[in-house]
Structure formats: C-alpha cells, structure tokens
Amino acid sequence: MMLESAIKFEKAFDILSVVDGAYKDCPTNEEWSLAKKMCEFLEPFYETTNLISGSSYPTSNLYFMQVWKIECLLEDNQTCDDVVIMNMTFRMKMKFDKYWKDYSTVLAFGAILDPRLKLKFLRFCYKKLDPSTFELKANEVLEKFKRLYGEYINTFGGSTISQSSNQSPMSPEEGRLTKKSKMVMKEFREFDCETQTSKDKDELEIYLKEGLIHTNEDDLKYDVLNFWKINEDRFPTLSVMARDVLSIPITTVASESAFSIGGRVLTKYRSSTLHAHVQMLICTRSWLRGFVPNHDDDEIGEIHEEEVSTETMHPPQHL
C-alpha cells in the first residue's frame, strides 16, 4: 500500500525538512501516528480485497474466514479512540450489514469441508461475534449441510467400499490352497467387507469426528482439493460434494473483468466482428494470459488515436 511505503520513510521526511528549507509540508508526529493507525486498520481490507478480487480463483473454504475477520475488525473499531477511524468504521459497518450480515450458507459449507477447520471453526467464529446464539447458528448450518449431503447420497449412492478395491493380488502360496480353503478365505473377505461397510456407512459422521489437520502451511497455500483427492476412497460421496462446493467462486469480479476485456477486443475500429468471433478471442486470451492487462491493446489504441488526430489535422483532399 502507498501509506505503508510512506511510513518506512518517516525519518527521511524529517531529515528532508531540516536539509531543504523549501520543504514545508513535512507531516507532524501526530499525523505519522494517525497514518500508522490507519495503515493497521486498512491492512486486513487490503489483504482480503487482493484475495477475493484477484483472478487466482481461491477455493470457497477461504470465504467464511475472510468475511468473519472483516466483521470482527469493524466490531472492534466501533469504539476506537481515533475519531476518524471510528467514523469510517460506522459507515463501513452499515455497508457490511447491507451486503454481508447474513453469511452465505453454501459458501460456509466450504469451511466445514476444510479438514483444518470443520464445524468447530464455525462455532468458534459465531461465539466470538455473539456467545448467546453461536450454537443455534452453527446447528442451522450443519442441518442444511446434512440435507445437501443427503441429496448427494441419493444421487451417487452411499458410502460403500468396493470389493475390488480391497482385493490384493493373489500370492503363490494362496494359489496352491485347496478349494475348501479358498472358500473360507472368500467368505472371510466378504465378512470383512460387510463389517467395514457397516462401520463406515456414514462418511459425514466419521469426517466430523476425526481430529483437525494441523499444517505449517500458510492458509492460502494449503491445497484443500488435494486432501479430498487423496481421501476419495475413504469418503467417496463426500469428496464429490467437496469438489462441487469448494469450486464455487467467492466473487464474480474475475468473470466481470472479462466484459471489460471485451471492450478492448471489440473497439470502434473493429465493430463489425461477429459476436461468435469475439467470444472466441476473449476465451483464447483468457487461456493464454489470464486477466493480466494487455499493454499491446493500449498501444494499438494509441496508434489509432494518432491516426485519427492526423486525419483531423490534415483532411484528405477531394477532387
């Protein structure tokens, strides 16, 4: 941030005011103190904006934590001793309540499907905000989560462990067993499969009862989709649900930027391009470059502007 960069040169500004007599606008100690408070207050918003508004497409398990941190920050600063920050917080809280007061339930499911957070994190966050209603709110989210899980059970089947996945290659000694011995081993495998299936019939209950995963990785670097890929055999239905829920985009900013890209593809100099060709151009550009600004387009625009200005200054002579 610009403010953060300026604070690093606080002493340099003070020295400049002593060395250069023409420099009259050196910030006072009080102004530097206010700048540090403001920087500390705005930093979480800067981080969240970079995460959500960027084109990195974060998984939805990060949504709940980010919104909760912003709400806690606004709640804490409503009684700030700095009048400027307090007034800012009051106006920001009004906007927050308008758009974010009711957390998106579906995106809150992403926190449950994060093995580092699960339902405990929702209870923790709700308790920080309102200790009197945190259990009620967490249970409401859990009930809706179970209903969605039930739909996946009906669609993809229950948590059954395939017999083929548990079979190991036959050893040479086992190949020499008698027919009776082979029947015994077959019945034993079926018994083991049945007991394991009945034990593991509720994937959701097992997942929620397991302990949390503790990693040394940064929150943004942890690959939650890889966890579900690795544990797909243990949670076949829940892993399908996790892939669908975690892939829900937190924001539409990245997709909206595609429309602004369209303005550079379809300019007044290329207004006759078919809409199908425009879609192909935007799609191909997105695959190749993502949503990084293309400076070539700006250069083309400048060339066209120069041509137009030249034609205006020197209009063609008609015979």
C-alpha positions as CSV (number, residue, x, y, z in Angstrom):
1,M,0.0,0.0,0.0
2,M,1.1,3.6,-0.6
3,L,0.6,4.5,3.0
4,E,2.7,1.6,4.2
5,S,5.5,2.6,1.9
6,A,5.4,6.2,3.1
7,I,5.7,5.2,6.8
8,K,9.0,3.4,6.1
9,F,10.5,6.8,5.1
10,E,9.3,8.7,8.2
11,K,12.8,9.6,9.3
12,A,13.8,10.5,5.7
13,F,11.0,13.1,5.6
14,D,12.1,14.6,8.9
15,I,15.7,14.9,7.6
16,L,14.5,16.4,4.4
17,S,12.6,19.1,6.3
18,V,15.9,20.1,8.1
19,V,18.1,19.9,5.0
20,D,15.7,21.5,2.5
21,G,14.3,24.8,3.6
22,A,11.8,24.8,0.7
23,Y,10.2,21.7,2.0
24,K,7.3,23.0,4.2
25,D,4.8,20.1,4.3
26,C,6.6,17.6,6.5
27,P,4.0,15.5,8.5
28,T,3.9,16.1,12.2
29,N,4.4,13.3,14.8
30,E,0.6,13.3,15.4
31,E,0.0,12.8,11.6
32,W,2.5,10.0,11.5
33,S,0.8,8.3,14.4
34,L,-2.6,8.6,12.7
35,A,-1.1,7.2,9.5
36,K,0.2,4.1,11.3
37,K,-3.2,3.5,12.9
38,M,-4.9,4.0,9.6
39,C,-2.5,1.6,7.9
40,E,-3.0,-1.1,10.6
41,F,-6.8,-0.6,10.2
42,L,-6.8,-0.9,6.4
43,E,-4.3,-3.7,6.0
44,P,-6.8,-6.6,6.6
45,F,-9.1,-5.0,4.0
46,Y,-6.2,-4.8,1.5
47,E,-5.4,-8.5,2.0
48,T,-9.0,-9.6,1.7
49,T,-9.5,-7.5,-1.4
50,N,-6.4,-9.0,-3.1
51,L,-7.6,-12.5,-2.3
52,I,-11.3,-12.1,-3.3
53,S,-11.0,-9.6,-6.1
54,G,-8.0,-11.2,-7.8
55,S,-8.0,-13.7,-10.6
56,S,-6.4,-16.6,-8.6
57,Y,-9.8,-18.2,-8.1
58,P,-9.5,-19.2,-4.4
59,T,-11.5,-22.2,-3.2
60,S,-14.6,-21.3,-1.2
61,N,-13.2,-22.6,2.1
62,L,-11.5,-19.2,2.5
63,Y,-14.7,-17.3,2.2
64,F,-16.1,-17.7,5.7
65,M,-12.8,-16.8,7.5
66,Q,-12.3,-13.6,5.4
67,V,-15.8,-12.3,5.9
68,W,-15.6,-13.1,9.6
69,K,-12.3,-11.3,10.1
70,I,-13.7,-8.2,8.5
71,E,-16.8,-8.2,10.7
72,C,-14.7,-8.7,13.8
73,L,-12.4,-5.8,12.8
74,L,-15.4,-3.5,12.3
75,E,-16.9,-4.5,15.6
76,D,-13.7,-3.8,17.5
77,N,-13.1,-0.4,15.9
78,Q,-16.6,1.0,16.5
79,T,-15.3,2.1,19.9
80,C,-11.9,3.2,18.6
81,D,-10.3,6.2,20.4
82,D,-9.5,7.8,17.0
83,V,-12.5,9.8,15.7
84,V,-11.5,9.4,12.1
85,I,-11.3,5.6,12.2
86,M,-14.4,5.4,14.3
87,N,-16.5,7.4,11.8
88,M,-15.1,5.3,9.0
89,T,-15.9,2.1,10.8
90,F,-19.5,3.2,11.4
91,R,-20.1,3.9,7.7
92,M,-18.3,0.7,6.7
93,K,-20.4,-1.4,9.2
94,M,-23.6,-0.1,7.6
95,K,-22.4,-1.3,4.2
96,F,-21.2,-4.6,5.6
97,D,-24.6,-5.2,7.3
98,K,-26.3,-4.4,4.0
99,Y,-24.4,-7.0,1.9
100,W,-22.7,-9.4,4.3
101,K,-24.8,-9.6,7.5
102,D,-26.2,-13.0,6.5
103,Y,-23.3,-15.1,5.6
104,S,-23.7,-17.3,2.5
105,T,-24.7,-20.7,3.9
106,V,-23.4,-22.6,0.8
107,L,-20.0,-20.9,1.0
108,A,-19.9,-21.5,4.8
109,F,-20.0,-25.2,3.8
110,G,-16.6,-24.7,2.4
111,A,-15.2,-24.1,6.0
112,I,-16.8,-27.4,7.1
113,L,-15.1,-29.2,4.2
114,D,-11.7,-27.8,5.1
115,P,-10.1,-30.5,7.3
116,R,-8.2,-27.8,9.3
117,L,-11.5,-26.0,10.3
118,K,-14.6,-28.2,10.1
119,L,-17.7,-27.3,12.2
120,K,-15.5,-26.3,15.2
121,F,-14.3,-23.2,13.3
122,L,-17.9,-22.1,12.6
123,R,-18.7,-22.4,16.3
124,F,-15.6,-20.5,17.2
125,C,-16.4,-17.6,14.8
126,Y,-20.0,-17.4,15.8
127,K,-19.1,-17.4,19.5
128,K,-16.7,-14.5,19.0
129,L,-19.5,-12.5,17.5
130,D,-22.4,-13.5,19.7
131,P,-21.9,-16.1,22.5
132,S,-25.7,-16.3,23.1
133,T,-26.6,-17.6,19.6
134,F,-23.5,-19.3,18.3
135,E,-24.8,-22.9,18.9
136,L,-28.1,-22.1,17.1
137,K,-26.3,-20.6,14.1
138,A,-23.8,-23.5,13.8
139,N,-26.5,-26.1,14.1
140,E,-28.6,-24.4,11.4
141,V,-25.6,-24.5,9.0
142,L,-25.0,-28.2,10.0
143,E,-28.6,-29.2,9.3
144,K,-28.5,-27.6,5.9
145,F,-25.1,-29.2,5.2
146,K,-26.6,-32.6,6.1
147,R,-29.6,-32.0,3.8
148,L,-27.2,-31.3,0.9
149,Y,-25.2,-34.3,1.8
150,G,-28.3,-36.4,1.7
151,E,-29.0,-35.3,-1.8
152,Y,-25.6,-36.4,-2.8
153,I,-26.2,-39.8,-1.1
154,N,-29.4,-40.2,-3.1
155,T,-27.6,-39.3,-6.3
156,F,-24.2,-41.0,-6.0
157,G,-25.1,-43.8,-3.6
158,G,-24.0,-44.5,0.0
159,S,-20.5,-44.9,1.4
160,T,-19.9,-48.4,0.2
161,I,-16.4,-49.8,-0.2
162,S,-16.0,-51.6,-3.4
163,Q,-14.8,-55.2,-3.1
164,S,-12.3,-54.9,-5.9
165,S,-10.5,-52.0,-4.2
166,N,-9.8,-54.2,-1.1
167,Q,-8.6,-57.2,-3.1
168,S,-4.9,-57.7,-3.1
169,P,-3.0,-59.8,-5.7
170,M,-3.1,-63.5,-5.1
171,S,0.2,-64.8,-3.6
172,P,1.8,-68.0,-4.9
173,E,1.1,-69.8,-1.6
174,E,-2.6,-68.7,-1.8
175,G,-2.8,-70.1,-5.4
176,R,-1.9,-73.6,-4.0
177,L,-4.7,-73.6,-1.4
178,T,-7.4,-76.2,-1.6
179,K,-10.9,-75.4,-2.8
180,K,-12.2,-75.5,0.7
181,S,-9.5,-73.2,2.0
182,K,-10.3,-70.8,-0.9
183,M,-14.0,-70.7,0.0
184,V,-13.1,-69.9,3.6
185,M,-10.8,-67.0,2.5
186,K,-13.5,-65.7,0.2
187,E,-16.2,-65.8,3.0
188,F,-13.7,-64.1,5.3
189,R,-13.2,-61.2,2.8
190,E,-16.9,-60.8,2.4
191,F,-17.3,-60.7,6.2
192,D,-14.6,-58.1,6.5
193,C,-16.1,-56.0,3.7
194,E,-19.6,-56.1,5.3
195,T,-18.3,-55.1,8.8
196,Q,-16.1,-52.4,7.3
197,T,-19.1,-51.1,5.2
198,S,-21.5,-51.0,8.2
199,K,-18.8,-49.3,10.3
200,D,-18.1,-46.7,7.6
201,K,-21.7,-46.2,6.3
202,D,-21.9,-42.6,7.4
203,E,-19.0,-40.7,5.8
204,L,-20.0,-37.3,7.2
205,E,-20.2,-38.6,10.8
206,I,-16.7,-40.1,10.5
207,Y,-15.2,-37.0,8.9
208,L,-16.6,-34.6,11.5
209,K,-15.5,-36.9,14.4
210,E,-11.9,-37.1,13.1
211,G,-9.4,-34.7,14.5
212,L,-8.4,-31.5,12.7
213,I,-5.4,-31.5,10.4
214,H,-2.6,-29.2,11.6
215,T,-0.2,-27.9,9.0
216,N,2.6,-25.5,8.9
217,E,1.5,-24.1,5.5
218,D,0.0,-20.7,5.1
219,D,-3.8,-20.6,4.9
220,L,-3.8,-19.5,1.3
221,K,-1.2,-22.2,0.2
222,Y,-3.0,-25.2,1.6
223,D,-4.5,-27.3,-1.2
224,V,-7.8,-28.5,0.3
225,L,-8.8,-30.1,-3.1
226,N,-5.7,-32.3,-2.9
227,F,-6.9,-33.6,0.5
228,W,-10.2,-34.7,-0.9
229,K,-8.4,-36.3,-3.9
230,I,-6.2,-38.3,-1.6
231,N,-9.1,-39.3,0.6
232,E,-11.5,-40.1,-2.2
233,D,-11.5,-43.8,-1.3
234,R,-12.4,-43.1,2.3
235,F,-15.1,-40.5,1.5
236,P,-16.4,-41.3,-2.0
237,T,-19.6,-39.3,-1.8
238,L,-18.3,-36.5,0.5
239,S,-15.4,-36.0,-1.9
240,V,-17.7,-35.4,-4.8
241,M,-19.7,-32.9,-2.7
242,A,-16.4,-31.2,-1.6
243,R,-15.3,-30.7,-5.2
244,D,-18.6,-29.1,-6.1
245,V,-18.8,-26.8,-3.1
246,L,-15.1,-25.8,-3.0
247,S,-15.2,-24.8,-6.7
248,I,-17.9,-22.3,-6.2
249,P,-16.4,-18.8,-7.0
250,I,-16.2,-16.5,-4.0
251,T,-16.7,-13.5,-6.2
252,T,-17.7,-12.7,-9.8
253,V,-15.1,-9.9,-10.2
254,A,-12.8,-12.1,-12.3
255,S,-15.7,-13.0,-14.7
256,E,-16.8,-9.4,-14.8
257,S,-13.3,-8.3,-15.9
258,A,-13.9,-10.5,-19.0
259,F,-16.5,-8.0,-20.1
260,S,-14.1,-5.1,-19.7
261,I,-11.6,-7.1,-21.8
262,G,-14.4,-7.3,-24.4
263,G,-14.2,-3.6,-24.7
264,R,-10.6,-3.8,-25.9
265,V,-11.4,-6.7,-28.3
266,L,-14.4,-5.1,-29.9
267,T,-13.3,-1.4,-30.4
268,K,-14.8,1.2,-32.7
269,Y,-12.2,0.2,-35.3
270,R,-13.3,-3.5,-35.2
271,S,-17.0,-3.1,-34.6
272,S,-18.0,-5.5,-37.4
273,T,-16.5,-8.5,-35.8
274,L,-19.1,-11.3,-35.3
275,H,-20.1,-12.0,-31.7
276,A,-19.0,-15.6,-32.0
277,H,-15.6,-14.5,-33.0
278,V,-15.4,-12.0,-30.1
279,Q,-16.3,-14.8,-27.7
280,M,-13.5,-17.0,-29.1
281,L,-11.0,-14.2,-28.9
282,I,-11.8,-13.4,-25.2
283,C,-11.8,-17.1,-24.3
284,T,-8.5,-17.8,-26.0
285,R,-7.0,-14.6,-24.4
286,S,-8.1,-15.8,-21.0
287,W,-6.5,-19.2,-21.5
288,L,-3.2,-17.7,-22.7
289,R,-2.8,-14.7,-20.4
290,G,-5.5,-14.9,-17.7
291,F,-6.7,-11.4,-16.7
292,V,-3.4,-9.7,-16.9
293,P,-3.7,-6.3,-18.6
294,N,-2.5,-6.4,-22.2
295,H,-0.3,-3.4,-23.0
296,D,-0.4,-4.2,-26.7
297,D,-4.1,-3.3,-26.8
298,D,-3.2,0.1,-25.3
299,E,-0.5,0.6,-27.9
300,I,-2.9,-0.2,-30.7
301,G,-5.4,2.2,-29.2
302,E,-2.8,4.9,-29.1
303,I,-1.8,4.3,-32.8
304,H,-5.5,4.6,-33.8
305,E,-5.8,7.8,-31.9
306,E,-2.8,9.2,-33.6
307,E,-4.1,8.2,-37.0
308,V,-7.5,9.9,-36.2
309,S,-5.8,13.1,-35.0
310,T,-3.6,13.2,-38.1
311,E,-6.6,12.8,-40.3
312,T,-8.3,15.6,-38.4
313,M,-5.4,18.0,-38.8
314,H,-4.8,17.1,-42.4
315,P,-8.1,16.0,-44.0
316,P,-7.8,14.2,-47.4
317,Q,-8.2,16.4,-50.4
318,H,-11.2,15.5,-52.6
319,L,-11.0,16.2,-56.3
